[in-house]
Amino acid sequence: PRRGPGEKKPHRRQFDADGMIAPNASNAQAFAEVIESVEAPLAGTPGCVVAYGATGTGKTHTLFAPDGLVVQAAMHLFGKQEGLRCSVQFVEVYFEMLRDLLDPVSHVTLRGGGRHKTIVYGTVPLDCTSTDGVTDALRTGLAVQSADEPHTCAIFILNVSLPGSDAATPLYFVELPGSEGLKAVGVEGVQLAELVCAYKSLSTFERTLKVIADKKIKTKPPLRESKLTRVLSDVFYGGGKMSVLVHIGLGAAELSRTNASLELLQFAMRVSLKEAKNEKGLDQDTVSKDLQNEIDAFDEASHSKGAEVEAALRAEIVRAGKGVDNAAALEKQVAQLAKDHDALAKKASAKVGAKSADKPSTARDPEELKIAAETHDKIMAMRAQLDAARKLRDEVTVMLPEIAAEYRELGGHAWHNGDTGKAQAYYEKALNAFLKCLGKDHPEVACSMGDLANVYCDQSRFGDAIRLYQAAYRIHIDAFGPDHVDTAGDLASLGLVYSVQGKHKEALPLLKDAYKIMERHLEDDHPNLLQVATFMEKSQLALKKK
């Protein structure tokens, strides 16, 4: 229609896509658009189908309905390859924690598998030899999911094994959280908490696509910043095939949410995942074995290197201890020898003076001179040893912060891999090293306390974690004052621990104080600020119910 006087020209945008599926289309039509990704495991490369879009646009129906893409993929794969075997894993990411929907009581962690591969460890995979087994697993997981907290990100994994091969290649079906953003109008309470806790997985996935799509960006994709992208790392780096189904709503009221969804589509269109080369023309089984050998060699080398680093650090710590102990012991010995020398000198002088009164020309006693000379030589030798010990002590004192930092890095690596026992050991060594070289009131000591407290939380040692967070808070407030992000971080950590334990009355004032400080220093969409807001909302809702 023709525009009236004063009317603005409507703003039009064009978005590119590989195809479009009509609103009244069946899931079978949607499956035809993703079949290349579904068949990728048959060629030995990971496959992935991602459902993206605002809440209520049909992502769950597309993937997990009785005729959804998961069931259709199982039917297609079992029908295409005789003797195919697969195991099923079904997990969700909630508050950056993994939960096994097929066995909710199991403890799920992520572990590195070499060559950018991440293993979902601790789940109870179900072996399936037919579509019925996959359907039953899907139904079981959806029942658990809907019966508990609102989900954020659901990941259904089909680990496909070809006949005669023990190697399994994953096919992921990922339902991302809503793309409407964190400031959706009219959203509050539990819905707001769901959006906030979903933000980290969603934003990291989006940033990963943007970094890979834009060749001008030199930084590495932020795969390790969220559980979701870590799980999908072998798709991004293993020559995987990924199909992104962007779900949009129709109508003017959905315009802003539709634009947000289509923005990601443009980045996804420009992504070119790295291909796993097979230049020798080998069969799939041979390629899988070669890759597994490389993985095993990498893991062995990594373990060996870690052992070497730990041994070197232990040697430095022992060397440091010896240097400090030797210096202290030598200082005591030199002081005692100096006293003995002074006493001998005085005694010799007194004797010589007494003899001189009667016989001024009489010489000093040769034995006394010999003792005095030997004492003097001992003092000089001990002073040389003392100087060497002090030099060693000074060298080690300079190196201790580096040693502590190495231990801290090893602890972080162990923690991210789910090994809390090893993480605790490394973090305790880092804290002790920082205490020795920097003193108990240094901010670096407070940060190290926070690392160890985080591990204690994972081990449900909440009392120990609270004591460390409180100690870190005292250090930070003395060093930086009350209006500092690090001080706020300690308050937030204390509030989160209380909230997780259900002690919302203790948690809420701490979270409020932390939020006020962070709000002045951080961006509105900063993950730390959003996490505090989420837990603050949960505590407020819990107290209202009481």
Disulfide bonds with the S-S distance in Angstrom:
none
